[in-house]
């Protein structure tokens, strides 16, 4: 599974992390696992309460976003205005 991530600035000290899944359609438990692994990674960096949105799909019509409704809305708006820069990531 190929992953990348991007951020949406919420405030000067708070960001929402979006993790994009390529080449796979994940089941809900797998999406939860990706979000949990990203949270764990961020907790090790000192961000224990990071907000995560998991994105899958490759076209505007097939995109599905998973996370809290507020964060999903913020990430969706940022994606459609091309305000997210995606960076490859490996999370184990």
Buried (B, 14 or more C-beta within 10 A) or exposed (E): EEBBBBBBEEEEEEBBBBBBBBEEEBEEEBBEBBBEBBBEBBEEEEBEEBBBBBBBBEEEEEBEBBBEEEBBEBBBEBBEEEEBEBEEBEBE
